[in-house]
C-alpha cells in the first residue's frame, strides 16, 4: 500500500515541477522567475526524499539536505542581485 502512495506522491510532485517550469519560462517579472526556481528546488527536495523512501536508503536524504543548502544560497543571491544589481559588495 505504501508503494502506491509513494508513486502517487511522486506523480503529484512531478506535476508541480512541470507547473513551476511553466511559471519559470512564462513569468512576467524576474521576481516570479526567482520564486518559481525556489519552488522547483523545494519540489526537487521532496522528490529526492520520496525516492529515498521508495529505495529504503538514507543516502538520498543527505543529497536532499545539500540541495536545500545550495537552494537557499542561490535564492538569496538571486534576490540580492535583483534588488541591488550586485551580489558581492
C-alpha positions in Angstrom: 0.0 0.0 0.0 2.8 2.4 0.8 4.3 1.8 -2.7 1.1 3.1 -4.3 1.1 6.1 -2.0 4.7 6.9 -2.9 4.1 6.6 -6.6 1.1 8.9 -6.3 3.1 11.4 -4.3 5.9 11.3 -6.9 3.3 11.9 -9.6 1.9 14.9 -7.8 5.4 16.4 -7.1 6.3 15.9 -10.8 3.1 17.7 -11.9 4.0 20.5 -9.5 7.5 20.7 -11.0 6.0 21.0 -14.5 3.8 23.8 -13.4 6.7 25.6 -11.8 8.7 25.1 -15.0 5.9 26.8 -16.9 6.0 29.7 -14.5 9.8 29.9 -14.8 9.6 30.4 -18.5 6.4 32.3 -18.7 6.8 34.6 -15.6 6.2 38.2 -16.4 8.8 39.5 -13.9 12.1 38.4 -12.6 10.7 38.0 -9.1 8.2 35.5 -10.4 11.0 33.5 -12.0 13.1 33.6 -8.8 10.1 32.3 -6.8 9.4 29.6 -9.4 13.0 28.5 -9.2 12.9 28.4 -5.4 9.7 26.3 -5.5 11.3 24.0 -8.0 14.2 23.4 -5.6 11.7 22.6 -2.8 9.8 20.2 -5.1 13.1 18.5 -6.1 14.0 18.1 -2.5 10.6 16.5 -1.9 11.1 14.2 -4.9 14.5 13.1 -3.7 13.1 12.3 -0.3 10.2 10.3 -1.7 12.7 8.4 -3.9 14.8 7.7 -0.9 11.9 6.3 1.0 11.0 4.2 -2.0 14.5 2.8 -2.3 14.8 2.5 1.5 18.2 4.1 1.7 19.5 7.1 3.6 21.9 8.4 1.0 19.2 10.4 -0.7 18.4 12.3 2.5 21.9 13.7 2.6 21.6 14.7 -1.0 18.3 16.5 -0.2 20.0 18.3 2.6 22.8 19.5 0.4 20.3 20.6 -2.3 18.4 22.6 0.4 21.5 24.4 1.5 22.5 25.2 -2.1 19.0 26.3 -3.0 18.8 28.7 -0.1 22.1 30.3 -1.0 21.1 30.5 -4.7 17.7 32.1 -3.9 19.4 34.6 -1.5 22.0 35.5 -4.2 19.3 35.9 -6.9 17.2 38.1 -4.7 20.1 40.3 -3.7 21.1 40.6 -7.4 17.6 41.6 -8.3 17.4 44.3 -5.5 20.9 45.8 -5.8 22.3 44.7 -9.1 25.4 43.2 -7.4 25.9 40.1 -5.4 29.2 40.8 -3.7 29.6 44.2 -2.2 
